[in-house]
Amino acid sequence: MTPNPAIDHHPTPPRATRREWIGLAVIALPCLLYSMDLTVLNLAVPQLTADLKPSASQLLWIVDIYGFMVAGALITMGTLGDRIGRRKLLVIGAVGFGAASVLAAFSTSAGMLIAARALLGLAAATLAPSTLSLIRNMFLDPAERTVAIGIWISSFSAGAAIGPLVGGILLTWFWWGSVFLIAVPVMVLLVVLAPLLLPEYRDPQAGRLDLVSAAMSLVAVLSVIYGVKRIAEGEAGFAAPVVIAFGVLVALAFLWRQRRMADPLVDLSLFSSAAFSASLAVNMLGFFAAFGIFLLTAQYLQLVLGLSPFMAGIFSAPSALGFIAGSMLAPALLARARPAFVMASGYALAAAGFLVIALSAETQSLALIILGYVLLSLGLGPVFTLATDLIIGTVPPERAGSAAGLAETSSELGGALGIAVLGSVVTAIYRRTISVPDGIAPDVAERARDTIGGAVAEALVLGDAGEGLTVAARSAYAQAFEFAALLGAGGLLAAAVAAAILLRTVTTSGAEGAEQAA
């Protein structure tokens, strides 16, 4: 029986036109670049270490600060897009990202590169919430929105596939800073095309941006992450717990302020939806495990297995293709099973991939690490698509920017913590495990114990005498890498259980499922 539109409580939403689908291609540009920027940096770490000679702490900050600043600023940028316009914020962010990329490319010290990466993080924080909230407004039909979000996530995976290939070529012929310059032409193209092809959306009832709340959210996130990072590095003195406690207090003050404001930076009523809150939590657990292992694997391929940056990029490409396949499968899987079952199964498959990666570290098998990565990617692709769809589909269009900011905050916070914790755990195990051969000068031995990159660099200088140092460093890092993979598998199994329990009442994606879960 055909429903009567006059009495139907859920009228069929309008379907997207050709303009929306073409606009989606433009939206994919910054997402593609965002992922490329992450992967090419991972490949550049060995050259970067040899040139700038960062300490172990500085090296982690070079990698971490980007995600930390993104995570801290996403909530503000998502809400800012609701106020000034999502397309306008996207263009502003593209200009800033291009300029910061040039600064990073020509950094002359570890401190300068850390500062440039921080600016890159602030600019990048405008990109994801702007693009995701535009999708929420452009695709009102839930089924079409799931497909659009799958394409949006696939663009990140495509960037992960292209990034190592482009980065490997650049690192073969040019210096490490060249990997940042690939952002410039892409951002110029986005600045030109966005006003021509993307519609503008903003909340007509939005008030002014509360700068105090924006600063509080940034301070809270960065304080907690910094404290956790210091503890994970083995520096669990008095300062780290104090910094974490300070961050938690600022976060509580932030929540208290939001409840009292007529027009808060974060609308806390969004968390009344079970689908929204649970999807944020499950999403964060997945990114914690995934992001941490990505960086470690890039170093493992080059410094333990001895692959060139280009070959490391080649062998990383199948995992990105797995992400694309998994993301595009999400709509078909959702048509046959509940979101909780799809997400729990995806996390279980990803955990199996981690176990294969752990086995590859023990056997130092390139084939096994590729297989493990493909399984990991196939499992996580539909999970991240459905989690994002549930988060963004539970809110009204005028709150899409704020919801997108929270969605990306959960991703970036989980990813940044994963890099910090797993990276620091690997560093700690490596330092305790490495056995520097006798006859090595004390200062050389100290640098070798600091990082595997430092050990390999020193071994090259020593020539034949450094062969024993190389073997010891690779063995120690392989043991640490195996432990990190097992830790990641445990985290993903926990995420599978959480998804099965927390999302068991959700029957469909989007707003309808949110209403049933609320």
C-alpha positions as CSV (number, residue, x, y, z in Angstrom):
1,M,0.0,0.0,0.0
2,T,1.4,3.4,-1.0
3,P,1.7,5.8,2.0
4,N,-0.3,9.0,2.0
5,P,2.1,11.9,2.0
6,A,-0.4,14.0,3.9
7,I,-0.3,11.7,6.9
8,D,3.1,10.0,6.5
9,H,5.3,10.8,9.5
10,H,8.4,9.9,7.5
11,P,8.0,11.4,4.0
12,T,10.6,10.2,1.4
13,P,13.4,12.7,1.4
14,P,14.5,14.3,-1.9
15,R,17.2,12.4,-3.9
16,A,20.4,14.0,-4.8
17,T,20.9,15.5,-8.3
18,R,23.9,15.4,-10.6
19,R,25.1,18.6,-9.0
20,E,25.4,16.9,-5.6
21,W,27.3,13.9,-7.0
22,I,29.7,16.2,-8.9
23,G,30.2,18.2,-5.7
24,L,31.0,15.0,-3.9
25,A,34.0,14.6,-6.2
26,V,35.2,18.0,-5.2
27,I,34.7,17.2,-1.5
28,A,36.9,14.1,-2.0
29,L,39.9,16.3,-2.9
30,P,40.9,17.5,0.6
31,C,40.2,14.1,2.0
32,L,42.5,12.5,-0.5
33,L,45.2,15.0,0.4
34,Y,44.7,14.6,4.1
35,S,45.4,10.9,3.9
36,M,48.3,11.3,1.5
37,D,49.9,13.8,3.9
38,L,49.9,11.2,6.7
39,T,51.2,8.3,4.7
40,V,54.0,10.1,2.9
41,L,55.3,11.4,6.3
42,N,55.5,7.9,7.6
43,L,57.7,7.0,4.7
44,A,59.8,10.1,5.2
45,V,60.6,9.3,8.9
46,P,63.9,7.5,8.2
47,Q,65.3,10.3,6.0
48,L,63.9,12.9,8.3
49,T,65.6,11.3,11.3
50,A,69.0,11.2,9.5
51,D,68.7,14.9,8.4
52,L,67.2,16.7,11.3
53,K,68.5,14.3,14.0
54,P,65.5,14.6,16.3
55,S,65.4,12.9,19.7
56,A,63.0,10.0,20.2
57,S,60.6,12.5,21.9
58,Q,60.9,15.0,19.1
59,L,60.3,12.3,16.5
60,L,57.1,11.3,18.2
61,W,56.0,14.9,18.4
62,I,56.7,15.4,14.7
63,V,54.2,12.6,14.0
64,D,51.8,13.2,16.9
65,I,51.4,17.0,16.9
66,Y,49.5,17.0,13.6
67,G,46.8,14.6,15.0
68,F,46.8,16.3,18.4
69,M,46.1,19.8,16.9
70,V,43.5,18.4,14.6
71,A,41.8,16.6,17.5
72,G,41.8,19.7,19.7
73,A,40.5,22.0,17.0
74,L,37.9,19.9,15.3
75,I,35.0,20.7,17.6
76,T,35.6,24.4,17.2
77,M,36.0,24.2,13.4
78,G,32.9,22.0,13.0
79,T,30.8,24.6,14.9
80,L,32.5,27.5,13.1
81,G,31.4,26.0,9.8
82,D,27.8,26.0,11.1
83,R,28.1,29.7,11.8
84,I,30.1,31.2,8.9
85,G,29.3,28.6,6.2
86,R,30.8,25.2,5.6
87,R,32.1,26.0,2.1
88,K,33.7,29.2,3.2
89,L,35.5,27.4,6.0
90,L,36.6,24.7,3.6
91,V,38.3,27.3,1.3
92,I,39.9,29.1,4.3
93,G,41.3,25.8,5.5
94,A,42.6,24.9,2.1
95,V,44.6,28.1,1.8
96,G,46.1,27.6,5.3
97,F,46.9,24.0,4.6
98,G,48.8,24.9,1.5
99,A,50.8,27.6,3.3
100,A,51.7,25.4,6.2
101,S,52.8,22.6,3.8
102,V,55.4,25.0,2.3
103,L,56.7,25.9,5.8
104,A,57.0,22.2,6.7
105,A,58.8,21.3,3.5
106,F,61.6,23.8,4.1
107,S,62.0,23.2,7.9
108,T,65.6,23.3,9.0
109,S,65.2,21.9,12.5
110,A,63.1,19.4,14.4
111,G,61.5,22.3,16.3
112,M,60.6,24.2,13.2
113,L,59.0,21.0,11.7
114,I,57.0,20.4,14.8
115,A,55.7,24.0,14.7
116,A,54.8,23.6,11.0
117,R,53.0,20.3,11.7
118,A,51.0,22.1,14.4
119,L,49.9,24.7,11.9
120,L,49.1,22.0,9.4
121,G,46.9,20.3,12.1
122,L,44.9,23.5,12.7
123,A,44.3,24.0,9.0
124,A,43.4,20.3,8.5
125,A,40.8,20.6,11.3
126,T,38.7,22.7,9.0
127,L,38.7,20.1,6.2
128,A,37.0,17.0,7.5
129,P,34.0,18.6,9.4
130,S,33.4,20.9,6.5
131,T,33.3,18.1,3.9
132,L,31.3,15.7,6.1
133,S,28.7,18.3,7.1
134,L,28.3,19.3,3.5
135,I,27.5,15.6,2.7
136,R,24.9,15.6,5.5
137,N,23.2,18.6,3.8
138,M,23.7,17.5,0.2
139,F,22.4,13.9,0.6
140,L,19.2,13.8,2.5
141,D,18.2,10.3,1.5
142,P,19.7,7.9,4.1
143,A,20.6,5.2,1.5
144,E,22.3,7.8,-0.7
145,R,24.1,9.3,2.3
146,T,25.5,5.9,3.2
147,V,26.9,5.6,-0.3
148,A,28.3,9.2,-0.2
149,I,30.0,8.6,3.1
150,G,31.4,5.4,1.8
151,I,32.9,7.4,-1.1
152,W,34.1,10.0,1.3
153,I,35.9,7.4,3.4
154,S,37.2,5.7,0.3
155,S,38.8,9.0,-0.7
156,F,40.9,8.8,2.4
157,S,41.9,5.2,1.5
158,A,42.7,6.3,-2.1
159,G,45.0,8.9,-0.6
160,A,46.6,6.2,1.5
161,A,47.1,4.1,-1.7
162,I,48.5,7.0,-3.8
163,G,50.5,8.7,-1.0
164,P,53.1,5.9,-0.6
165,L,53.5,5.6,-4.3
166,V,53.9,9.4,-4.9
167,G,56.0,9.7,-1.7
168,G,58.2,6.8,-2.6
169,I,59.0,8.4,-6.0
170,L,59.6,11.8,-4.4
171,L,61.9,10.3,-1.7
172,T,63.8,8.5,-4.3
173,W,64.7,11.6,-6.3
174,F,64.2,14.5,-3.9
175,W,64.7,15.4,-0.2
176,W,62.2,14.5,2.5
177,G,60.5,18.0,2.4
178,S,59.2,17.4,-1.1
179,V,56.5,15.1,0.4
180,F,54.7,18.1,1.8
181,L,54.7,20.1,-1.4
182,I,52.3,17.8,-3.1
183,A,49.6,19.5,-1.0
184,V,50.0,22.8,-2.8
185,P,48.5,22.1,-6.2
186,V,45.7,20.0,-4.8
187,M,44.7,22.9,-2.4
188,V,44.9,25.4,-5.3
189,L,42.5,23.2,-7.3
190,L,40.1,23.0,-4.3
191,V,40.1,26.8,-3.8
192,V,39.2,27.2,-7.5
193,L,36.5,24.5,-7.8
194,A,34.7,24.8,-4.4
195,P,32.9,28.1,-5.1
196,L,31.9,26.9,-8.5
197,L,30.5,23.4,-7.6
198,L,29.7,23.3,-3.9
199,P,26.6,24.9,-2.4
200,E,27.0,27.0,0.8
201,Y,25.2,25.9,4.0
202,R,25.1,27.6,7.4
203,D,22.8,27.6,10.4
204,P,20.6,30.6,10.0
205,Q,19.9,30.7,13.8
206,A,23.6,30.3,14.9
207,G,25.0,32.8,17.4
208,R,28.5,34.0,17.8
209,L,31.4,31.6,18.3
210,D,32.4,31.4,22.0
211,L,36.2,31.8,21.9
212,V,36.5,30.8,25.6
213,S,34.8,27.4,25.0
214,A,37.0,27.0,21.9
215,A,40.2,27.6,23.9
216,M,39.0,25.3,26.7
217,S,38.3,22.4,24.3
218,L,41.8,22.7,22.8
219,V,43.5,22.9,26.2
220,A,41.5,19.9,27.6
221,V,42.3,17.6,24.6
222,L,46.0,18.6,24.4
223,S,46.6,18.3,28.1
224,V,45.1,14.8,28.4
225,I,47.0,13.6,25.3
226,Y,50.3,15.1,26.4
227,G,50.0,13.5,29.9
228,V,49.2,10.1,28.5
229,K,52.0,10.4,26.0
230,R,54.5,11.2,28.8
231,I,53.4,8.2,30.9
232,A,53.5,5.9,27.9
233,E,57.1,7.0,27.3
234,G,58.0,5.8,30.8
235,E,58.2,9.3,32.3
236,A,55.4,8.7,34.8
237,G,56.7,11.2,37.3
238,F,54.7,13.9,39.1
239,A,54.2,16.2,36.1
240,A,52.3,13.8,33.8
241,P,49.4,12.9,36.2
242,V,49.1,16.6,37.1
243,V,48.8,17.6,33.4
244,I,46.1,14.9,32.8
245,A,44.2,16.0,35.9
246,F,44.4,19.6,34.7
247,G,43.0,18.5,31.3
248,V,40.1,16.6,32.9
249,L,39.2,19.6,35.1
250,V,39.2,21.8,32.0
251,A,37.0,19.3,30.2
252,L,34.6,19.3,33.1
253,A,34.5,23.1,33.2
254,F,33.9,23.0,29.5
255,L,30.9,20.8,29.9
256,W,29.6,22.9,32.7
257,R,29.9,26.0,30.5
258,Q,28.1,24.3,27.6
259,R,25.1,23.4,29.8
260,R,24.7,27.0,31.0
261,M,25.0,28.7,27.5
262,A,22.1,29.5,25.3
263,D,24.1,28.8,22.2
264,P,26.9,26.4,23.3
265,L,29.9,25.4,21.2
266,V,28.8,21.7,21.6
267,D,25.1,20.9,21.8
268,L,25.1,18.2,24.6
269,S,21.6,17.1,23.7
270,L,23.2,15.3,20.7
271,F,24.5,12.7,23.2
272,S,20.9,11.7,24.1
273,S,20.9,9.5,21.0
274,A,22.2,6.0,21.8
275,A,23.3,5.6,18.2
276,F,25.3,8.8,18.3
277,S,27.1,8.2,21.6
278,A,27.8,4.6,21.0
279,S,29.1,5.2,17.5
280,L,31.5,7.8,18.8
281,A,32.9,5.4,21.3
282,V,33.3,2.5,19.0
283,N,34.8,4.7,16.3
284,M,37.5,5.9,18.7
285,L,38.5,2.4,19.7
286,G,39.0,1.4,16.1
287,F,41.1,4.4,15.2
288,F,43.2,3.9,18.4
289,A,44.3,0.4,17.1
290,A,44.5,1.3,13.4
291,F,46.5,4.6,13.4
292,G,49.1,3.3,15.9
293,I,50.0,0.3,13.7
294,F,50.1,2.3,10.5
295,L,53.1,4.4,11.5
296,L,54.9,1.4,13.0
297,T,54.5,-0.7,9.9
298,A,55.9,2.0,7.6
299,Q,59.1,2.0,9.7
300,Y,59.1,-1.8,10.0
301,L,59.0,-2.3,6.2
302,Q,62.0,0.1,5.7
303,L,64.1,-0.4,8.8
304,V,63.6,-4.1,9.6
305,L,62.8,-5.6,6.2
306,G,65.1,-3.2,4.4
307,L,62.7,-2.0,1.7
308,S,63.3,1.3,0.0
309,P,60.6,4.0,0.6
310,F,59.2,3.4,-2.9
311,M,58.9,-0.4,-2.4
312,A,57.4,0.2,1.1
313,G,54.8,2.4,-0.6
314,I,54.1,-0.3,-3.3
315,F,53.6,-3.0,-0.7
316,S,51.3,-0.7,1.4
317,A,49.0,-0.1,-1.5
318,P,46.9,-3.4,-1.1
319,S,45.8,-2.4,2.3
320,A,44.4,1.0,1.0
321,L,42.6,-0.9,-1.7
322,G,41.1,-3.1,1.0
323,F,39.8,0.0,2.7
324,I,38.2,1.2,-0.5
325,A,36.6,-2.2,-1.1
326,G,35.4,-2.4,2.5
327,S,33.9,1.1,2.6
328,M,32.0,0.6,-0.7
329,L,30.6,-2.7,0.6
330,A,29.0,-1.0,3.6
331,P,25.7,-0.1,1.9
332,A,25.2,-3.7,0.7
333,L,26.1,-5.2,4.1
334,L,23.8,-2.8,5.8
335,A,20.9,-4.0,3.6
336,R,21.3,-7.5,4.9
337,A,22.3,-7.1,8.6
338,R,21.9,-4.8,11.5
339,P,24.7,-2.2,12.0
340,A,25.8,-3.8,15.3
341,F,26.4,-7.2,13.5
342,V,28.2,-5.6,10.6
343,M,30.5,-3.5,12.8
344,A,31.2,-6.3,15.3
345,S,32.1,-8.6,12.4
346,G,34.3,-6.0,10.8
347,Y,36.2,-5.4,14.0
348,A,36.7,-9.2,14.5
349,L,38.1,-9.5,10.9
350,A,40.4,-6.6,11.6
351,A,41.6,-8.2,14.8
352,A,42.4,-11.3,12.8
353,G,44.5,-9.1,10.5
354,F,46.4,-7.8,13.6
355,L,47.2,-11.4,14.6
356,V,48.5,-12.1,11.2
357,I,50.7,-9.0,11.4
358,A,52.0,-10.2,14.7
359,L,52.9,-13.5,13.2
360,S,54.6,-11.7,10.3
361,A,56.8,-9.8,12.8
362,E,57.9,-13.1,14.4
363,T,58.8,-14.6,11.0
364,Q,59.7,-11.4,9.3
365,S,57.5,-12.4,6.3
366,L,56.6,-9.7,3.8
367,A,53.7,-11.8,2.4
368,L,52.1,-12.2,5.8
369,I,52.3,-8.6,6.7
370,I,50.6,-7.7,3.4
371,L,47.9,-10.3,4.1
372,G,47.4,-9.0,7.6
373,Y,47.0,-5.5,6.4
374,V,44.5,-6.4,3.8
375,L,42.3,-8.3,6.4
376,L,42.6,-5.3,8.7
377,S,41.5,-2.9,6.0
378,L,38.6,-5.0,4.8
379,G,37.3,-5.2,8.3
380,L,37.7,-1.5,9.2
381,G,36.3,-0.1,6.0
382,P,32.6,-0.8,6.6
383,V,33.0,-0.2,10.3
384,F,34.2,3.4,9.8
385,T,31.6,4.0,7.1
386,L,28.7,2.9,9.3
387,A,29.9,4.6,12.4
388,T,30.3,7.9,10.5
389,D,26.9,7.4,8.9
390,L,25.2,6.8,12.3
391,I,26.9,9.8,13.9
392,I,26.1,12.3,11.1
393,G,22.6,10.9,10.4
394,T,21.3,11.4,13.9
395,V,21.4,15.2,13.9
396,P,19.3,17.8,12.1
397,P,21.1,19.5,9.1
398,E,21.8,22.7,11.0
399,R,23.8,20.8,13.5
400,A,25.8,18.8,11.0
401,G,29.0,20.8,11.4
402,S,29.0,20.3,15.2
403,A,28.3,16.5,14.8
404,A,31.0,16.2,12.1
405,G,33.5,17.9,14.4
406,L,32.7,15.5,17.2
407,A,32.9,12.5,14.8
408,E,36.3,13.5,13.5
409,T,37.4,14.4,17.1
410,S,36.7,10.8,18.1
411,S,38.7,9.5,15.1
412,E,41.6,11.9,15.5
413,L,41.8,11.5,19.3
414,G,41.7,7.8,19.0
415,G,44.3,7.8,16.3
416,A,46.6,10.3,18.0
417,L,46.4,8.3,21.3
418,G,47.1,5.1,19.3
419,I,50.2,6.6,17.7
420,A,51.4,8.0,21.1
421,V,50.7,4.9,23.2
422,L,51.7,2.2,20.7
423,G,54.6,4.2,19.5
424,S,55.8,4.8,23.0
425,V,55.3,1.2,24.0
426,V,57.4,0.1,21.0
427,T,60.1,2.6,21.9
428,A,60.2,1.4,25.5
429,I,60.4,-2.3,24.5
430,Y,63.0,-1.6,21.8
431,R,65.2,0.2,24.4
432,R,64.9,-2.6,26.9
433,T,65.5,-5.3,24.3
434,I,68.3,-4.1,22.0
435,S,71.7,-5.6,22.8
436,V,74.4,-3.3,21.4
437,P,77.5,-5.3,20.4
438,D,80.7,-4.7,22.3
439,G,83.2,-2.3,20.9
440,I,80.6,0.4,20.0
441,A,81.4,3.9,21.3
442,P,79.2,5.0,24.2
443,D,77.7,8.0,22.3
444,V,77.0,5.8,19.3
445,A,75.4,3.1,21.5
446,E,73.2,5.7,23.2
447,R,71.9,7.0,19.9
448,A,71.3,3.4,18.8
449,R,69.3,2.6,21.9
450,D,67.2,5.8,21.4
451,T,65.5,4.8,18.1
452,I,65.9,2.1,15.4
453,G,66.3,4.9,12.8
454,G,69.3,6.2,14.8
455,A,70.7,2.6,15.1
456,V,70.5,2.0,11.4
457,A,72.0,5.4,10.6
458,E,74.9,4.8,12.9
459,A,75.4,1.3,11.5
460,L,75.8,2.7,8.0
461,V,78.5,5.0,9.3
462,L,80.4,2.2,11.0
463,G,80.4,0.1,7.8
464,D,81.2,-3.6,8.3
465,A,81.5,-3.0,12.0
466,G,77.9,-1.9,12.1
467,E,76.4,-5.1,10.8
468,G,76.0,-6.6,14.3
469,L,74.3,-3.3,15.4
470,T,71.9,-3.5,12.5
471,V,70.9,-7.1,13.3
472,A,70.4,-6.3,17.0
473,A,68.3,-3.2,16.2
474,R,66.1,-5.0,13.8
475,S,65.6,-8.0,16.1
476,A,64.6,-5.6,19.0
477,Y,62.2,-3.6,16.9
478,A,60.6,-6.8,15.5
479,Q,59.9,-8.0,19.0
480,A,58.4,-4.6,19.9
481,F,56.3,-4.5,16.7
482,E,54.9,-8.0,17.4
483,F,53.8,-6.9,20.9
484,A,52.1,-3.8,19.5
485,A,50.2,-5.9,17.0
486,L,48.9,-8.2,19.7
487,L,47.9,-5.1,21.7
488,G,46.0,-3.8,18.7
489,A,44.2,-7.1,18.2
490,G,43.0,-7.0,21.8
491,G,41.8,-3.4,21.3
492,L,39.8,-4.3,18.2
493,L,38.2,-7.3,19.9
494,A,37.1,-5.0,22.7
495,A,35.6,-2.7,20.0
496,A,33.8,-5.6,18.5
497,V,32.1,-6.5,21.8
498,A,31.3,-2.8,22.4
499,A,29.7,-2.5,19.0
500,A,27.6,-5.6,19.5
501,I,26.3,-4.5,22.9
502,L,26.0,-0.7,22.5
503,L,24.4,-0.7,19.0
504,R,22.2,-3.8,19.4
505,T,19.0,-1.7,19.2
506,V,19.8,0.2,16.1
507,T,18.1,-1.3,13.1
508,T,19.0,1.0,10.2
509,S,21.5,3.7,9.4
510,G,20.8,7.4,9.6
511,A,18.0,9.3,11.4
512,E,15.5,6.4,11.4
513,G,17.9,4.1,13.2
514,A,18.8,6.9,15.6
515,E,15.1,7.4,16.5
516,Q,14.8,3.7,17.2
517,A,17.9,3.6,19.3
518,A,17.2,6.8,21.3
